[in-house]
Amino acid sequence: MSKVRKGIYDFLRGSFLTDESSFKNWRILIFVVILLLVMIYSAHSADAKVVQIAELNKKKRELRAEDVDTSTQLMRMKLESSIRDRVKNKGLSPAKTPPQKIKVTYNKE
């Protein structure tokens, strides 16, 4: 067997973990595994935040549409014609004469 082929075979068998100098290899492997776990966790948390932002944007659009609908209904209810129609049932009608302004004066004595 050639030296390259033997090195690949030893690597695949895992002999780098069982040799005398394997303590160094284990420390590096544990460090790499911890880094991978941190990377996976951060990727998942970023994905979760993206999903949450999308849901909040959808809810914001729905609330904005509801606000526009509600303000439109309010504007229709404030129209003079709709107010006249609602109070006509109660026997009220617009005044024939305009209102008069009352001025109150105080005498300083």
C-alpha positions in Angstrom: 0.0 0.0 0.0 1.2 3.5 -0.7 1.7 6.1 2.0 -1.3 8.2 0.8 -3.6 5.2 0.6 -2.5 4.1 4.1 -3.1 7.6 5.5 -6.7 7.7 4.0 -7.4 4.2 5.3 -6.2 5.2 8.8 -8.3 8.3 8.7 -11.4 6.4 7.7 -10.8 3.8 10.5 -10.5 6.6 13.0 -7.0 5.8 14.2 -6.3 9.6 14.7 -8.6 9.4 17.6 -7.0 6.4 19.3 -3.3 7.2 18.9 -1.1 8.5 21.7 -1.5 12.1 20.5 -5.2 11.8 20.2 -5.8 14.2 23.2 -5.0 17.2 20.9 -7.3 15.8 18.3 -10.2 15.4 20.7 -9.8 18.9 22.0 -10.0 20.3 18.4 -12.9 18.0 17.6 -14.9 19.1 20.6 -14.2 22.7 19.8 -15.4 22.3 16.2 -18.5 20.4 17.4 -19.3 23.3 19.8 -18.8 25.8 17.1 -21.1 23.8 14.8 -23.8 23.7 17.5 -23.6 27.4 18.0 -23.8 28.0 14.3 -26.9 25.7 14.0 -28.5 27.4 17.0 -28.0 30.9 15.6 -29.3 29.8 12.1 -32.4 28.4 13.7 -33.0 31.4 15.8 -32.5 33.7 12.8 -35.1 31.6 10.8 -37.5 31.8 13.7 -37.2 35.6 13.8 -37.7 35.9 10.1 -40.9 33.9 10.4 -42.1 36.0 13.4 -41.4 39.2 11.4 -43.4 37.9 8.5 -46.3 37.1 10.8 -46.2 40.5 12.4 -46.1 42.2 9.0 -49.2 40.2 7.9 -51.0 41.2 11.1 -50.0 44.8 10.6 -51.5 44.8 7.1 -54.7 43.3 8.4 -55.0 45.9 11.2 -54.2 48.7 8.8 -57.0 47.5 6.5 -59.4 47.2 9.5 -58.5 50.7 10.5 -59.3 52.1 7.0 -62.6 50.2 7.0 -63.5 51.5 10.4 -62.6 55.1 9.6 -64.6 54.9 6.4 -67.7 53.7 8.4 -67.2 56.5 10.9 -67.0 59.1 8.2 -70.2 57.8 6.7 -71.9 57.9 10.1 -70.8 61.5 10.5 -72.4 62.7 7.3 -75.2 65.1 7.8 -77.5 63.1 5.6 -77.1 59.9 7.6 -77.6 61.8 10.8 -80.8 63.3 9.4 -82.1 59.8 8.5 -81.3 58.4 11.9 -83.0 61.2 13.9 -86.0 61.5 11.5 -87.4 58.3 13.1 -87.3 60.1 16.5 -89.3 63.1 15.1 -86.4 65.5 14.9 -85.8 67.7 11.9 -83.3 70.5 11.0 -84.1 74.0 12.4 -85.9 76.3 10.0 -84.1 79.4 11.5 -80.4 79.6 12.1 -79.3 79.7 15.8 -78.8 83.0 17.5 -75.6 83.9 19.3 -76.1 85.0 22.9 -73.5 87.4 24.4 -73.1 87.7 28.1 -71.4 90.8 29.5 -70.3 91.3 33.0 -70.1 94.7 34.7 -67.1 95.2 36.8 -68.2 97.1 39.9 
